[in-house]
């Protein structure tokens, strides 16, 4: 009985540890801060974003809110922005 409880505890601990491990695919993606500091060389595009995060504060449910981010291409290539997602 005692060994069964210990085994169950060890298995549960391992499952929780493996379930909370970071996803390597997510870690490989660049964050907005990484993109904002990239530099364009060899004719590549380079993005400059002065503000990468904006906090609306408390918003009443159902209210429409907007914020514009200034984005500038400081490189020589064409800058394409795709797969934009809310944080």
PyMOL commands that place a pseudoatom at each C-alpha (Angstrom):
pseudoatom trace, name=CA, resn=UNK, resi=1, chain=A, elem=C, hetatm=0, pos=[0.000, 0.000, 0.000]
pseudoatom trace, name=CA, resn=UNK, resi=2, chain=A, elem=C, hetatm=0, pos=[2.773, 2.429, 0.962]
pseudoatom trace, name=CA, resn=UNK, resi=3, chain=A, elem=C, hetatm=0, pos=[4.754, 1.682, -2.233]
pseudoatom trace, name=CA, resn=UNK, resi=4, chain=A, elem=C, hetatm=0, pos=[1.643, 2.188, -4.369]
pseudoatom trace, name=CA, resn=UNK, resi=5, chain=A, elem=C, hetatm=0, pos=[1.123, 5.646, -2.884]
pseudoatom trace, name=CA, resn=UNK, resi=6, chain=A, elem=C, hetatm=0, pos=[4.760, 6.558, -3.471]
pseudoatom trace, name=CA, resn=UNK, resi=7, chain=A, elem=C, hetatm=0, pos=[4.557, 5.310, -7.075]
pseudoatom trace, name=CA, resn=UNK, resi=8, chain=A, elem=C, hetatm=0, pos=[1.388, 7.300, -7.710]
pseudoatom trace, name=CA, resn=UNK, resi=9, chain=A, elem=C, hetatm=0, pos=[2.980, 10.407, -6.206]
pseudoatom trace, name=CA, resn=UNK, resi=10, chain=A, elem=C, hetatm=0, pos=[6.107, 10.037, -8.361]
pseudoatom trace, name=CA, resn=UNK, resi=11, chain=A, elem=C, hetatm=0, pos=[4.047, 9.493, -11.526]
pseudoatom trace, name=CA, resn=UNK, resi=12, chain=A, elem=C, hetatm=0, pos=[1.818, 12.488, -10.757]
pseudoatom trace, name=CA, resn=UNK, resi=13, chain=A, elem=C, hetatm=0, pos=[4.872, 14.669, -10.100]
pseudoatom trace, name=CA, resn=UNK, resi=14, chain=A, elem=C, hetatm=0, pos=[6.489, 13.619, -13.390]
pseudoatom trace, name=CA, resn=UNK, resi=15, chain=A, elem=C, hetatm=0, pos=[3.271, 14.276, -15.314]
pseudoatom trace, name=CA, resn=UNK, resi=16, chain=A, elem=C, hetatm=0, pos=[2.959, 17.761, -13.833]
pseudoatom trace, name=CA, resn=UNK, resi=17, chain=A, elem=C, hetatm=0, pos=[6.591, 18.513, -14.588]
pseudoatom trace, name=CA, resn=UNK, resi=18, chain=A, elem=C, hetatm=0, pos=[6.356, 17.362, -18.195]
pseudoatom trace, name=CA, resn=UNK, resi=19, chain=A, elem=C, hetatm=0, pos=[3.060, 19.158, -18.714]
pseudoatom trace, name=CA, resn=UNK, resi=20, chain=A, elem=C, hetatm=0, pos=[4.485, 22.477, -17.580]
pseudoatom trace, name=CA, resn=UNK, resi=21, chain=A, elem=C, hetatm=0, pos=[7.635, 22.302, -19.735]
pseudoatom trace, name=CA, resn=UNK, resi=22, chain=A, elem=C, hetatm=0, pos=[7.910, 25.151, -22.262]
pseudoatom trace, name=CA, resn=UNK, resi=23, chain=A, elem=C, hetatm=0, pos=[6.984, 24.376, -25.863]
pseudoatom trace, name=CA, resn=UNK, resi=24, chain=A, elem=C, hetatm=0, pos=[10.157, 24.562, -27.999]
pseudoatom trace, name=CA, resn=UNK, resi=25, chain=A, elem=C, hetatm=0, pos=[8.114, 25.723, -31.008]
pseudoatom trace, name=CA, resn=UNK, resi=26, chain=A, elem=C, hetatm=0, pos=[6.865, 28.726, -29.037]
pseudoatom trace, name=CA, resn=UNK, resi=27, chain=A, elem=C, hetatm=0, pos=[10.344, 29.577, -27.810]
pseudoatom trace, name=CA, resn=UNK, resi=28, chain=A, elem=C, hetatm=0, pos=[11.644, 29.655, -31.395]
pseudoatom trace, name=CA, resn=UNK, resi=29, chain=A, elem=C, hetatm=0, pos=[9.207, 32.406, -32.391]
pseudoatom trace, name=CA, resn=UNK, resi=30, chain=A, elem=C, hetatm=0, pos=[10.482, 35.919, -32.024]
pseudoatom trace, name=CA, resn=UNK, resi=31, chain=A, elem=C, hetatm=0, pos=[8.733, 38.270, -29.650]
pseudoatom trace, name=CA, resn=UNK, resi=32, chain=A, elem=C, hetatm=0, pos=[7.719, 41.822, -30.603]
pseudoatom trace, name=CA, resn=UNK, resi=33, chain=A, elem=C, hetatm=0, pos=[10.670, 43.154, -28.616]
pseudoatom trace, name=CA, resn=UNK, resi=34, chain=A, elem=C, hetatm=0, pos=[13.043, 40.979, -30.666]
pseudoatom trace, name=CA, resn=UNK, resi=35, chain=A, elem=C, hetatm=0, pos=[11.504, 42.184, -33.927]
pseudoatom trace, name=CA, resn=UNK, resi=36, chain=A, elem=C, hetatm=0, pos=[11.575, 45.787, -32.805]
pseudoatom trace, name=CA, resn=UNK, resi=37, chain=A, elem=C, hetatm=0, pos=[15.327, 45.707, -32.292]
pseudoatom trace, name=CA, resn=UNK, resi=38, chain=A, elem=C, hetatm=0, pos=[16.263, 43.874, -35.495]
pseudoatom trace, name=CA, resn=UNK, resi=39, chain=A, elem=C, hetatm=0, pos=[18.619, 45.663, -37.827]
pseudoatom trace, name=CA, resn=UNK, resi=40, chain=A, elem=C, hetatm=0, pos=[18.452, 45.547, -41.597]
pseudoatom trace, name=CA, resn=UNK, resi=41, chain=A, elem=C, hetatm=0, pos=[21.618, 44.694, -43.451]
pseudoatom trace, name=CA, resn=UNK, resi=42, chain=A, elem=C, hetatm=0, pos=[22.341, 43.562, -47.002]
pseudoatom trace, name=CA, resn=UNK, resi=43, chain=A, elem=C, hetatm=0, pos=[19.108, 45.068, -48.331]
pseudoatom trace, name=CA, resn=UNK, resi=44, chain=A, elem=C, hetatm=0, pos=[16.917, 43.307, -45.781]
pseudoatom trace, name=CA, resn=UNK, resi=45, chain=A, elem=C, hetatm=0, pos=[13.937, 45.003, -44.161]
pseudoatom trace, name=CA, resn=UNK, resi=46, chain=A, elem=C, hetatm=0, pos=[14.318, 46.306, -40.626]
pseudoatom trace, name=CA, resn=UNK, resi=47, chain=A, elem=C, hetatm=0, pos=[11.406, 47.134, -38.375]
pseudoatom trace, name=CA, resn=UNK, resi=48, chain=A, elem=C, hetatm=0, pos=[11.417, 49.998, -35.891]
pseudoatom trace, name=CA, resn=UNK, resi=49, chain=A, elem=C, hetatm=0, pos=[8.601, 50.112, -33.340]
pseudoatom trace, name=CA, resn=UNK, resi=50, chain=A, elem=C, hetatm=0, pos=[8.854, 52.773, -30.664]
pseudoatom trace, name=CA, resn=UNK, resi=51, chain=A, elem=C, hetatm=0, pos=[6.054, 51.291, -28.541]
pseudoatom trace, name=CA, resn=UNK, resi=52, chain=A, elem=C, hetatm=0, pos=[5.604, 47.497, -28.453]
pseudoatom trace, name=CA, resn=UNK, resi=53, chain=A, elem=C, hetatm=0, pos=[3.090, 47.266, -25.590]
pseudoatom trace, name=CA, resn=UNK, resi=54, chain=A, elem=C, hetatm=0, pos=[0.037, 49.347, -24.711]
pseudoatom trace, name=CA, resn=UNK, resi=55, chain=A, elem=C, hetatm=0, pos=[-2.165, 48.917, -21.632]
pseudoatom trace, name=CA, resn=UNK, resi=56, chain=A, elem=C, hetatm=0, pos=[-5.782, 50.055, -22.006]
pseudoatom trace, name=CA, resn=UNK, resi=57, chain=A, elem=C, hetatm=0, pos=[-6.248, 49.849, -18.251]
pseudoatom trace, name=CA, resn=UNK, resi=58, chain=A, elem=C, hetatm=0, pos=[-9.735, 48.958, -17.052]
pseudoatom trace, name=CA, resn=UNK, resi=59, chain=A, elem=C, hetatm=0, pos=[-12.219, 48.675, -19.908]
pseudoatom trace, name=CA, resn=UNK, resi=60, chain=A, elem=C, hetatm=0, pos=[-15.939, 48.108, -19.538]
pseudoatom trace, name=CA, resn=UNK, resi=61, chain=A, elem=C, hetatm=0, pos=[-16.988, 44.787, -21.055]
pseudoatom trace, name=CA, resn=UNK, resi=62, chain=A, elem=C, hetatm=0, pos=[-18.240, 45.236, -24.604]
pseudoatom trace, name=CA, resn=UNK, resi=63, chain=A, elem=C, hetatm=0, pos=[-16.554, 48.624, -25.079]
pseudoatom trace, name=CA, resn=UNK, resi=64, chain=A, elem=C, hetatm=0, pos=[-14.630, 49.193, -28.313]
pseudoatom trace, name=CA, resn=UNK, resi=65, chain=A, elem=C, hetatm=0, pos=[-11.054, 50.369, -27.793]
pseudoatom trace, name=CA, resn=UNK, resi=66, chain=A, elem=C, hetatm=0, pos=[-8.366, 51.269, -30.325]
pseudoatom trace, name=CA, resn=UNK, resi=67, chain=A, elem=C, hetatm=0, pos=[-4.668, 52.046, -30.299]
pseudoatom trace, name=CA, resn=UNK, resi=68, chain=A, elem=C, hetatm=0, pos=[-2.313, 52.729, -33.182]
pseudoatom trace, name=CA, resn=UNK, resi=69, chain=A, elem=C, hetatm=0, pos=[1.287, 51.550, -33.173]
pseudoatom trace, name=CA, resn=UNK, resi=70, chain=A, elem=C, hetatm=0, pos=[3.807, 53.429, -35.307]
pseudoatom trace, name=CA, resn=UNK, resi=71, chain=A, elem=C, hetatm=0, pos=[5.812, 50.992, -37.438]
pseudoatom trace, name=CA, resn=UNK, resi=72, chain=A, elem=C, hetatm=0, pos=[8.703, 52.102, -39.651]
pseudoatom trace, name=CA, resn=UNK, resi=73, chain=A, elem=C, hetatm=0, pos=[10.806, 50.142, -42.118]
pseudoatom trace, name=CA, resn=UNK, resi=74, chain=A, elem=C, hetatm=0, pos=[14.373, 51.373, -41.589]
pseudoatom trace, name=CA, resn=UNK, resi=75, chain=A, elem=C, hetatm=0, pos=[15.885, 48.741, -43.893]
pseudoatom trace, name=CA, resn=UNK, resi=76, chain=A, elem=C, hetatm=0, pos=[16.246, 48.625, -47.654]
pseudoatom trace, name=CA, resn=UNK, resi=77, chain=A, elem=C, hetatm=0, pos=[14.025, 45.604, -48.394]
pseudoatom trace, name=CA, resn=UNK, resi=78, chain=A, elem=C, hetatm=0, pos=[10.249, 45.337, -48.421]
pseudoatom trace, name=CA, resn=UNK, resi=79, chain=A, elem=C, hetatm=0, pos=[8.840, 44.887, -44.923]
pseudoatom trace, name=CA, resn=UNK, resi=80, chain=A, elem=C, hetatm=0, pos=[5.957, 42.414, -44.763]
pseudoatom trace, name=CA, resn=UNK, resi=81, chain=A, elem=C, hetatm=0, pos=[3.916, 42.190, -41.572]
pseudoatom trace, name=CA, resn=UNK, resi=82, chain=A, elem=C, hetatm=0, pos=[1.754, 39.086, -41.251]
pseudoatom trace, name=CA, resn=UNK, resi=83, chain=A, elem=C, hetatm=0, pos=[0.317, 36.818, -38.588]
pseudoatom trace, name=CA, resn=UNK, resi=84, chain=A, elem=C, hetatm=0, pos=[-0.545, 39.717, -36.275]
pseudoatom trace, name=CA, resn=UNK, resi=85, chain=A, elem=C, hetatm=0, pos=[-2.198, 38.498, -33.065]
pseudoatom trace, name=CA, resn=UNK, resi=86, chain=A, elem=C, hetatm=0, pos=[-3.479, 40.200, -29.939]
pseudoatom trace, name=CA, resn=UNK, resi=87, chain=A, elem=C, hetatm=0, pos=[-1.357, 39.561, -26.865]
for i in range(1, 87): cmd.bond("trace and resi %d" % i, "trace and resi %d" % (i + 1))
show_as sticks, trace
zoom trace
